């Protein structure tokens, strides 16, 4: 029982999903033969045999039967083809149901329970097996002709009346999970899976036939029965029989057994189409293996397209035997590849033209360049010759003759022709099409499909080789390490040059935020942020907006919990007007009264609305209960009573005195800039800001948290209720924050234990998770859930139960820990792609005191975390009865 896609032959990738079907397949030497078998091969020359005289019959329920009589030897090959594979799994996509089902079909049927299916075949001198591909599943028996009646009876019973015994289900699942694990351990299979995932973004062919381990684990008998009933029906099934058997006898036996099998679900949902690829796709990943591998793929049509024969020949010319171009030149002559080949995979849905190779890591760059050089030659100075084409046509014809020596091969050819074209006639058409090709036809398809925009490249490198050591594109230089300088007046400037895109980001972090407010001026930082773009001495609000918008400048100014932030992005050609706007905003804000009253009114309305939102109301009450008189007790938007009393003079005074403290100001610049020029411009802005040079940044006393459990409710006129269980944690400088981030990943998401327990198993919550607040002073984490008002107490109990399970007997597992760490590492890697995010976090970390290099060094810290330390941190912060529970909703 395999999950091998029959038509992905002729390459390393033919072994990808994998293992050849039978020893007979392993004896076939020509890769093109296997390819052509998938689209059916034939000969039109009189001196060469042809597959003629195929008999067929169709039952009233739609099931078809094809028989090729060959009485040369007393043996017969019987195959049942089901037009369903991994691409048809619909809602179960990725579960590997087609392959799992194939396994279970051998576990017993109505008349052949348990192991008696294979035992009966073996006792009659036969062998039985099956394989699953992307688009079909095939069950087959090779047996003595005297036992053909028994073989037909078995195949009919297996496909129409399987038992799916419960006691075998768990065992087969474990077998398949081990098979999946073995696939993951195989570098060639991993390479193939990655290529298909990168090439196909929408079409279900992107997913591996066997499925994914986590989804295989979810498969149960109900899912399998549902899939079987939808997909295994007479109109999707046909028999192919080749060998020493009378066609009429086969028809009668199958009709007697299956004529009463009713039609199943006729609807066949269309497969999601794949959008046209418009640019090259590249990816690199690492695998624990000393060799390096590369897979290159191009989208091509399905088997019915007229270009397919030419593409098959092109694949053979490039990489099928010792005389082919890639093998003779790059493997044998230049020793760049350990092995290399090409393939043309053309099923009845989306096709792939591919090249794959294995090499020494140090030769990867040279090999890759050589492959693309050979492709380029196809349409330039080294086009396909008549001799090359003649060689391939001769190979195809000869290989076809060789297939006639096996009943199994003949059945497969018939089956593929019926599956792909709906008829057996194409078997006698393929050789004609190949023989009619000209060198110009091969060149034409090479130029049409083997283009840069249609190309996907996947590289698999050893773990100790992090990236290519070959020459880099001159237009894409390596990013430089950020640099930090501190002015004599105290301000810090971080520069990070990156010329990949013609963009420049400027971030400024100033002191401010909730932590520097009090109950009398709560919300003042946010309003001050709004006022900076409300007009300046040189520009009215409208003129400033025009300057920003006309030059496509993205400007954001915010007042948060711990800082006052300014973030600007522009095209490098718009740097001058961007700096002009930034300078005016920072050095000459006018704080116009009219705009102030507008922002004040807007804030008041927002606060009034916030009180009616269950989640916000609950969060605000948590802050109030945890922080009491500390500024963190109110939101960044402030309090209605304090905002209502604010004056424009107070806002201006707060900005000038509390926010413009030079020793706490950090500037960051990233992008495609001239360092000398940008530093000159930033220094010019800094020198014109009215800094409060004598001021010291004064922070309140650290919070004192409650020493007992507190529970309160907030009434809001909404139908839903929100529950929060909140626990004090560390501040933003404490190393525990990294471990708490891991915990957050573990407890959030649909696969988390919290989601499964509170939402999936109990069905009491609409959503659930854990939130984190970190600041200059100690923060808190909250278990939360949205639920029905009548389920509040049960949800609180479930959330607290999950907390206690973390502490007692069900601490974080290694799988949970490793998954969370991997996701954080991915987040950090993604951050490095976005230079705005990178410089903003660098600037913010320097402001907090964690160092401007944190975005570059955090990955190492995360990778070095240990599960024992996480479990210790969980006990440190959550092994307490001094926490706050808040319920918001209708009372």
DONUDREN-584095 format. One record per residue (C-alpha): x, y, z. Coordinates in steps of 0.001 Angstrom, whole numbers, plus 524288, in hexadecimal, padded with zeros to 5 digits. Layout:
! DONUDREN-584095
XYZ;...
! end
This chain:
! DONUDREN-584095
800008000080000;8069E80C567FB73;8036F81A5F7F8FD;80B3081BC47EC78;80632824A57E19F;807FA81BCE7D5E4;80AFE826907CC44;8156E82E017D3C3;81FE1825677CE27;82CF3827AA7C7F0;8335F82F3B7D2DA;837CE82F9E7E0BE;82A598350B7E344;823FF828CC7DE1C;82884822AC7EADD;822FF82DBF7F27E;815CD829807F69F;81B4D81DA77F4BE;820F2810437F288;81E51809C27E5A2;8121A801B27E4E8;817607F4207E2C0;824367ED6D7DF41;81F7B7ED377D13D;81F9E7FC057D0F4;82D477FC287D666;831D97F44B7CAB2;82D8F7FEFD7C14F;8397B806F97BE17;834388123E7B5FC;82EE681D8B7BDE9;82756822307B217;820978152B7B175;81ABC8171F7BEBF;81698824B17BAE7;810AA8204F7AE61;809EB8151B7B523;8027781F167BCF5;7FD4E824ED7B07E;7FD87817F07A938;80795813B379F59;805EE80CE579259;80C8D809AD7859A;8071880C2D77824;8115E804D877083;80CC27F80376AB1;8189C7F08C76F66;815F37F4C877D6D;80B097EF30785AB;7FF2F7F71178926;7F5097F592793B0;7E9167F23F78BD0;7DCE07EA9378E8D;7D9BD7F06279BCD;7CBF57EC3879F85;7C3627F4B77A813;7B6467F4A17AECF;7AED37FE287B769;7A5697FA627C229;798A3801BE7C3F7;79E2C808687D014;7A94E80E5C7C833;7B4588050D7CBBD;7BD0E801F97C014;7C4EA7F5C77BCF9;7D05F7F4A37B36E;7D66D7E78C7AFE4;7E2697E4AF7A7B0;7E3777D63B7A4C4;7F11F7D0827A422;7F1637C1C07A4D8;7FFFC7C03B7A353;801B67BC727B19E;7F8427B7CC7BC5A;7F8B87C4507C413;7F0377D0317C553;7F1627DDCD7CAD6;7E5087E3DA7D063;7E40E7F2387D433;7D95F7FAA87D9F6;7DB0B809177D72F;7D413813167DFA6;7D418821087DAD0;7D6C6826C07E80E;7E38C82AD47EE29;7E8FF834787F7BA;7E4A4840327EF90;7D66883C367F181;7D64283C1D8005C;7CF178491980166;7CC9984CAA80F92;7D619841EB81384;7E1258470680B06;7EE4E8443681137;7E91C838C28193A;7EDF282EC780F50;7E08E8284580F4F;7E22C8224A801B9;7EE9E81B85805F4;7E949817FD81373;7DD268124B80D10;7E59F80A32803FE;7EC2D8044E80FF6;7DF3E801528168E;7D9B67FA9C80A7F;7E3037EF4F80D4C;7DDCE7EDA081B20;7D1D07E61A81763;7C55B7E68980F74;7B7E17E06F8102D;7BC157D30780B34;7CA7C7D3C080E91;7CBF07D85281C9B;7D8837DC9882326;7E4D47D70881CC5;7DDDA7CDA2813C3;7DEA77D6AC807F1;7ED4A7D5BE805D9;7EDCF7C7FC80B96;7E41D7C3338015E;7EB9D7C99E7F64F;7F8717C3DE7FB11;7F2A37B64B7FCB8;7EE9A7B6E17EE6E;7FC497BA347EA09;7FA287C89F7E8A1;7FECF7D5A67EDE2;7F64C7E13A7F137;7FA037EF5C7F332;7F5387FD2B7F0FF;7F9FF80B007EF3E;7F47E818847F118;7F7F0824477E8EB;7F37B8324D7E83B;7E83082F547DF21;7E4FB820EE7E055;7E6348147A7E84F;7E906807147E289;7E7757F9697E872;7ED9D7EE3E7E0FB;7EFDC7DF9D7E154;7F9637D7517D97B;7F4B37C94E7D9EE;7F3F07BC867D29B;7E9047BCA47C8B6;7E2B67B0DD7CF12;7E0137B9757DAF4;7DB7D7C55C7D35B;7CD657C3547D781;7D1497C3CE7E5CE;7D9957CFEC7E33E;7CE1F7D6DF7DCD9;7C56C7D3437E84C;7CF4C7D8B47F1EE;7D1487E5A17EAC0;7C2A17E7927E940;7C0667E4EF7F7AF;7CB977ED977FC18;7C7467F9CA7F4AF;7B89F7F8577F6D1;7B7917F2E8804A1;7C3537F63280D33;7C1EA7F41681BDD;7CB2C7FE528218A;7CC8B7F66982E28;7CE557FEFD83A15;7D90A7F67283FD3;7E17C7F862833C0;7DF39806E3832A5;7E89F80B5C83D3F;7F3338020B838AA;7F275806A982A99;7F2D4814B382F10;7FF748120C8364D;804EF80B4882A43;8019981702821D8;807198208A82BCB;813C4818EB82BA3;813508194181CD0;81160827EF81D63;81CDB82910826BD;825218212281D7C;8217382A5D81281;825CB835BD81AD4;832BA82EF181CEA;834E282D2980E52;83BA7838F88083C;83684836607FA96;8287C835537FF28;829F6841A780719;82F75848987FB2C;82428844347F2C4;819E1848367FCAD;82015855977FDDB;82052857647EF17;811E4853FE7EDBB;80E4785CDC7F91E;8159A8683E7F325;810A28661C7E554;8024A8644F7E891;7FC6B86E927F15C;7EE1386AF17EF50;7EC9C85DE67E87E;7EB84852547F1FC;7F69F84B767EAFE;7FF86853B47F3A4;7FD2084AB17FF40;8040F83D92800D4;7FC40831617FDBE;7FEE482B5080AF3;7FA8C837B8811FC;8005A83ECE81DA6;8031F8383382A8E;7FAB084130832C2;7EF2183FA68298B;7F0D9830F282824;7EF518302D836E3;7E1CB83648835CD;7DC7882BE482C99;7D1CB8236D83280;7C8D18190F82D41;7BDAF8229B82B0E;7C63782B0B82240;7CA9A81F2881AA0;7BCD481A14818A9;7B863827768142C;7C37D8285C80A5D;7C14D81A6E8058C;7B2CA81CA78034F;7B558829247FBD5;7C072824707F338;7BF93815A37F1BA;7B41A814147E8A5;7B24B80C2F7DC15;7B2FF817A97D2C3;7C0AA81B097D7B4;7C5AB80D127D6E5;7CA418048F7CBBB;7D0957F72F7CAC2;7DC3D7F44F7C1FB;7DFDA7E60D7BFC6;7EB017E1337B757;7EF4B7D3307B512;7EA177C57B7B3D0;7DB8A7C7D97B5C5;7CF5E7C8017AD79;7C98C7D5A97ACB5;7BB917D0DE7AD32;7BE5F7C9017B959;7C4547D4E27C009;7B8BE7DD617BC33;7AF2B7D3647C18E;7B6557D17B7CE6F;7B76F7E0017D12C;7A9807E2AD7CCF5;7A4807D7F47D5E3;7ABFD7DD9D7E146;7AA4A7EC3F7DF4D;79E2D7EEE27D70A;7967A7F12B7E378;7A0127FB4B7E87D;7988B808057E807;79E11814877E2C5;7A3EA81D197ED2C;7A58082BC57EE04;7A647830CF7E01B;7AA5E83EA57E312;7B8E28408E7E0F9;7BCD684DD87E675;7C64A8550A7DD73;7D454855C97E1F9;7D93F863347E5A0;7E07D868927D9CF;7EE6A86D297DA80;7F0EA87B507D6D1;7FB3187E0E7CCA1;808BA87F8A7D265;80DE788D0D7CF19;81B9B88CF47D4D9;82631883A07D945;824A487D557E6AF;8306E879897EEC9;831E3872F47FBEE;83C9F86C9A803D2;83B978639280F6E;844CB85AFF81729;8454784C7681965;84DED843BE8218A;8558983DCE8163C;8633C840748110E;85E888420B80309;8578584D617FCB1;84BE984BF47F391;8449D8549D7EA2D;83759853707E3B8;832FB85C637D8C1;824EA85C207D421;81CFB862507C933;80E3A862257C7A0;809C585AB87BB94;7FC50856637B6AD;7F53A849CB7B9E8;7F68B83D6B7B1E1;7EC38841337A7E5;7F3F784CC97A29F;7FA5F84B9279556;8077B8503A79ACA;808F4844A47A3FD;8100A83B6079A96;81A08845FF797A4;81BD8848BA7A618;81DF483A2A7A8A9;8286B839D179E3F;82EB68462E7A381;82FA783FFC7B0F6;8361C834077AB30;83FCA83C207A351;84386843D37AF51;8448D8392C7B976;8409682B027B76E;84CBB823367B3EB;85B708244C7B2A7;85A5482B317A59B;850D88357A7AA56;8562B843397ABB5;855CC845557BA4F;85B22837F67BDC2;865EA837AB7B39A;86A3F845BD7B557;867D8849617C37E;868D483C2C7CA1C;872B2834AA7C207;87B3183F2A7BBD6;87B5284A607C5A0;878CE8422C7D1D3;86F8484C7D7D70C;864C8842E37DA82;864D3835D07E13B;8585E832EA7D9E5;84F3383B297D1D5;84328838EB7C9A4;8373683F447C392;828F883B537C342;81C0A83F247BD43;810C483BFE7C668;803D083D507BF56;7F7EA837777C60C;7E9ED83B247C286;7EB89847857CA84;7F69A8516B7CC42;803B884CE67C71F;811D084F6D7CB1B;81E6084F867C340;829AB84DB87CC76;8383284C217CE45;83E1B8469A7DAA0;84C0D844397DED0;8549C8404A7EA2D;861FE8464D7EC2A;86C80849CF7F5EA;868AC856337FD62;8745885DDB7F86D;8703E85B3B7EA56;8621985F847EBA2;863A686D2E7E613;86BB6868B17DA7E;8623A85D857D7B8;8566C866797D850;85CB8870137CEE9;86055865057C5BD;8527085F8E7C57A;84CB586CA77C195;8577B86E797B79A;8537F8618F7B15B;84547865C07B120;84911872837AAA7;850B086B2E7A04B;844548643E79BE9;83FC5870997952A;84CE4876567916A;859A08708678CA4;8571D8625C7904D;8498285EE578BAC;843F88513678B2E;849A18494D77FFA;8432483F5477731;84C1D834D777C99;847F0837AC78A8C;839B083708786C8;83BAE82A8677F15;8425F8244C78ACC;836FE82756793D2;82C8D822C078A39;833EF815FE788BF;834C38148B79787;82638816DA79900;822BD80CEE78EA1;82BE2802A979415;82758804EA7A1EA;8197B8032F79D68;81CF67F5DE7982F;822DF7F2477A530;816447F5767AC3B;80F507EB207A459;816A47E0D47AC1E;80E6A7E37F7B835;7FFD87E2527BA46;801097EBFA7C564;807567F6467BCCE;7FD0D7F4757B253;7F2437F6107BC73;7F892802727C184;7F97E8080C7B3D8;7EB36805177B160;7E76D80A947BE8D;7EED9817367BCB4;7E8EE819257AF39;7DB248173E7B46D;7DD9881FA37C070;7E38282ADD7B8D1;7DC5F82A8D7ABCF;7D037822787AEA3;7D3C8818A67A416;7DDC480E247A0E7;7E031813E679378;7EB2581CEB797BE;7F3CD8111D79A28;7F54E8102B78B73;7F71881EB978992;8028E822B479202;80D9381D20789B9;807AA823A877DCE;8080F830CA784AA;815FD82EE678950;81A9D82A2F77BFB;814BD8363277561;81C8083FD977DA8;8271C8487A777E7;832A884EEE77ECB;82B7185BC477D2D;820098564978517;829248532C79065;82F4F860A478FDA;821E2866E378F7B;81D128605279C00;829FA8632E7A2CD;828858719E79FBF;81A1E8716A7A355;81AC986AB27B085;828C986B2D7B585;82851879B07B864;82D4A881417C40E;81FE3885D57C88B;81AB0877DE7C7DA;825F9872767CFCB;8263E86DA97DDE8;8332A86A527E45D;834C1862DD7F10F;84201860787F72E;8448D856B98020E;8512B8598080950;85807852AC8148C;8553A8585B821F1;862D485DD98232C;861CE865418164E;858AD8706B8191E;859028770680C06;85F50876DF7FED8;86D8B87AC67FEB2;86D4A87E347F06B;86D2788BD27EA95;8619B894697EE26;859A489C7C7E4CE;860648A98E7E3B4;853798B0AD7E4DD;8502F8A9F37F1B9;85B798AC037FB25;85BA18A60780890;8552F8ADC78136F;85EB18B49E81C4C;85F518B38782AEF;8583C8BEDB831A9;860828C963837DA;85DE28D16F843FF;863088DED48471D;85FF98E7A0852B7;860878F659851E2;866D28FE9085C5F;8595D9039F85FD6;854B18F5B4862B5;84C7D8F20D856E2;84F888E51585044;84F278E243841B1;84E8A8D49183BDE;851658D2E682D65;84EFD8C6B182583;8522F8C75881717;84AB68BE4C80E0D;849DA8C0C87FF75;841048B5987FB4B;835A48BEFF7F9C6;835B48CDAA7F6F9;82F368D08880409;8332F8D7988106A;82D6E8D5CA81DFA;82F298DF578292A;82AD88DC078370B;82B758E4CB842DF;828B18E035850B8;8269E8EAC485AF6;822F18E9B88694C;814728EA9586BB1;809428E12F86CBF;8000D8DCDC87778;80B288DA578810B;80E2C8E8FE8814E;800058ED058831D;7F7478EDA088F07;7E8AD8ED78891D5;7E7B48FC1988F3E;7ED978FBC38819B;7EB058EDB187D63;7EAB58ED0A86E7D;7F3388F90486C74;7FDEA8F1C4864D9;7F4538ECD785AD2;7EE5E8FA328588F;7FBFF9005285793;7FF2E8F65684CFD;7F3048FA3B84579;7F670908A0846AD;803CE907A38402A;7FD72905FF832D1;7F2C89101283593;7FB4891B178307A;8087B9219783248;80E0492F3F83130;8114492D03822DB;805E49246681EC4;7F7729242E82195;7F17F916E682444;7ECB6916388163C;7F9B791A748107C;8011C910BE818DA;7F7FF905D98146E;7FA33909BA80639;808F89099C80803;808388FBFA80DDB;7FE3D8F63D80476;803998FC2B7F7F4;810B48F5D27FA9C;80B088E89E7FE9F;810828E9F680C51;80B478E08F81691;80B638E788823B0;8067F8E246830A0;8074C8E90583DEE;802678E1E884A01;801E18E2EA858AF;802808D59785F14;804518D02086CA0;812E88D29A86DBB;8170C8DBF486301;813F18E623858CC;816F98E0B384B46;818AA8E6B583DD6;81A0C8DDE483204;81C428E258823F6;81E468DB118173E;820B78E0D2809CB;826BE8DE107FCA3;834D78E2807FC91;831518EC507F202;827D08F27B7FBA9;831718F348806E7;8330E901FB805F6;8248F9056F807AA;823558FAB6811F0;82E48900AE819FD;8286190E0E817EA;81B4E9095E81D68;821DD90242828A6;82A0790E0B82C51;81E4B9170A82C6E;8164590D998349E;820E290BCE83ED1;8264D9198983F9E;81A9E9229183DBD;80D9291C0E84119;802FF92654842BE;7F8E491EE884AF5;7ED3A9263B84505;7E1929275F84E1B;7D7669234484414;7DE2B91679840F6;7E0889140C84F68;7D206914E085262;7CF5190B8E84727;7D9029017584C15;7D413902EF859EE;7C616900BD85598;7C9F38F4F184D71;7D11B8EF16858FF;7C5778F0EF861EC;7BCA88E9FB85828;7C6408DEE6856AD;7C71D8DD1D8655C;7B8588DCDB86687;7B7B98D24C85C20;7C2D78CAAE8624A;7BB158C8E986EC9;7B0918C1958673E;7B9C78B7AF8610A;7BA858ABAF869F4;7C8CC8A89A86702;7CD5F8B6B2868E0;7C50F8B89D874FA;7CAB68AC6787B0F;7D8B18B044877BC;7D6CD8BDED87D81;7D1568B82F88A10;7DCE98AECF88B19;7E6658BA4088A0F;7DECA8C1BB89448;7DEEE8B65389DE2;7ECFC8B24D89BB3;7F37B8BFA689B60;7EAEE8C7D98A473;7F1D88D52B8A511;7FC778D1D289B3B;7FB0A8D86388DBE;7F96A8CB1B88736;7EC0E8CAD188DB3;7E68D8D27E88232;7E6C48D03C87390;7EEF88D816869EE;7E28F8DEFB865A1;7E11E8E4228737E;7D55B8E61687C3E;7C94F8EDB387878;7CA358F6CB88437;7D89D8F9D888205;7D7AD8FBC687348;7CC10904A787516;7D41E90DC187DCB;7E02590E8787514;7E40591B7586ECC;7EC3B91DA8862C8;7F65A9245C86B60;7F7B291834873CD;7F9AC90FA8867DE;804009189E86224;80ADF919A086F3E;80ADF90ACC870E6;810E5908F886370;81B7D9132686570;81EFF90F6287362;81C73900CB87455;81EF18FBDF86697;82A839041D86217;834A68FEF686BA4;841148FD1686394;847148F21A86B78;83B2F8E97086905;839658EC2D85A89;83D2C8E1D885083;83D188E3F4841C7;83DC38D8C48380E;83FCD8D91882953;83F968CD6E8200C;83F9B8CBED81161;8461A8D0B580510;84CB48DD2D8099F;859B08E40480950;85E828E2F281749;865848EFE2817A3;859DE8F72481207;84FB88F0AC81AC1;857998F32382714;859219014582321;84A6B902808215D;847068FB9682E24;850CB903D383593;84ACC90FFF82F95;83D6890BEE83494;842C79088D84203;849D39158B84330;83D3691D0B84063;83477915C584A05;831A591D2485689;83711912E785FBA;8347D9137D86E3E;842D8911A787130;8421B9137087FE7;836E9909FA8820B;838398FC4E8874F;82F1E8F17088374;827018EF2F88F9A;81FDC8E254890EC;815FD8DE8989B4F;818778D45E8A5CA;817258C6778A132;809AC8C07B8A2A3;805A38B8C98AE9B;7FCC48ADD18AA69;7F1818A8118B247;7F56789D888BBF0;7E8AB8960C8BACF;7DF148911E8B0B2;7D5B289B898ABAB;7C980899538A382;7C1378A43C89DD7;7B71D8A5FC89349;7B4C58B0EB88998;7A7308B29588415;7A65B8B57587584;79A068B50C86D25;79E9B8AA0386467;79A2E89BFE8626A;7A7B589613863AF;7B03C8955986FB3;7BEF989606870F5;7C70288FAE87BA0;7D4F38935F87F51;7DDDE88CE888945;7E98A8960788AAC;7F6AC893BD89136;801D489D74893A4;80E7489A6B88C60;81BA68A0B6889D7;81F5A8AD5D882F5;824B38AEF787541;832E28AE1987983;831C38A1198806E;8370E8952A8793E;82AC688DD887D4D;823CB895168726A;8297788BB186861;823FD87FDC86F6A;816E78868C8715D;8168788906862BC;8183A87A63860B5;80D01877D586A12;804928816F86288;8071C879F7855FB;803E186D1D85CA2;7F6E2871E3861FE;7F23E8794D8560D;7ED098740884945;7E36B8699584522;7ECE685E8E847EC;7EFBC86334855C1;7EBA485B75861B7;7E3E18674D86648;7DC1386802859B9;7D9898596B85980;7D532858DD867A5;7CD4E8655986902;7C7CE8669E85B5F;7C824859A08545A;7C5A084FC085F15;7BC7F8579D867B6;7B66085FFB85D18;7B4AC86ADB86711;7BD408756A86120;7BCD987C9F85438;7CB3387FE185569;7D5DF87DE985F74;7E44E8805686158;7EE388879F86971;7F254895E886825;7FEB389C9486CE3;801A58AA618712F;80FCB8AE37873AB;814EE8BB988770E;81FB48C35387D9B;8196F8BEA888A37;813BE8B13988CE9;8090E8AC7C883E1;7FEFC8A19F8840C;7F9E8895FC87C71;7EB918929787B29;7E48A8860187810;7D88788A81870A4;7CC5E8851D86A4D;7C00F88A41863EA;7B4378827686811;7A5C38823186B43;7A1A788949877A1;79C2887CBD87D63;7A90C8759B87B31;7B1DA87F678820E;7B4848775188E37;7B73C86B0688666;7C0A08725F87D8A;7C7AA8784B88929;7C90986AA688EB1;7CE6886579881D0;7D8358709A8807B;7DCCD86E9E88E67;7DD6E8600488C16;7E68B8623788090;7EF0386AFE88903;7EFF98608B8936A;7F2AF855F688972;7FE5485DEB884DE;8031485DB1892D8;7FF7984FEC896D8;80147843CF88EBB;7FF368497E8813B;80A6E852DA87FB3;80EA98575D8724B;812B284C2886977;81EA384BF5860D3;8163A84C2185484;80EF08582D8594E;81B9285ED485D2C;822B985BDE8507B;817168603B8485A;815EB86D1484FBD;8247186FEE84EA8;8240786CF784017;818A28765C83E27;81F948812684588;82BBC87EFE83D70;8235D8800D8314B;81DB088CC98365A;82B608920C83884;82FAC88D8D82B1D;823CE893FD824FE;826FC8A07E82C4F;8343F8A110825CB;82DB28A1C981883;826518AE0881C71;830828B88881EAF;826588C19582496;8230D8B77A82EED;831738B4A7830CE;835C58C2A18333A;829C58C5C583B55;82C5B8BA6E84487;83AD18BD80844D0;837D48CB7B848BE;82DA48C74785299;836A68BD2D858E0;841608C74A85A3C;837968D0708609A;833898C5BB86A33;841A38C2B086D63;8421F8B566866DF;84BAA8B9B585C5E;84A0E8BD8B84E38;84F318B05084999;843F78A8D584FD9;83CAE8A6158430B;8490E89F9C83E10;84C8F8985084A94;83F3E8943784FCE;83ED088862846F0;84ACC882CC84DAA;844B68852B85AED;8380187EC0856D6;83F2F873028513C;8468B8716D85DEC;83A85870B586686;837E48643E86E04;82B0785DE187148;82EEC85C4987F84;830BB86AFA88083;8234C86D4E87AA0;81CD18644488459;8240886B5B88F38;81F408788B88A3D;811558735F8899D;8123686FAE897EF;8186A87CC589B29;80D33884D8895ED;8015887BEC895C6;802EB873DC8A214;7FB5887DAB8AA32;7EDBF880A48AF11;7F01F88F4E8AE78;7EA5E892728A132;7DF1689A1489B7F;7D2F0894738951C;7CA3C89DAD88D66;7BD7989AB88868C;7B7418A47B87D5E;7A9FF8A2D387739;79B898A37087A6B;798888A140888B7;
! end
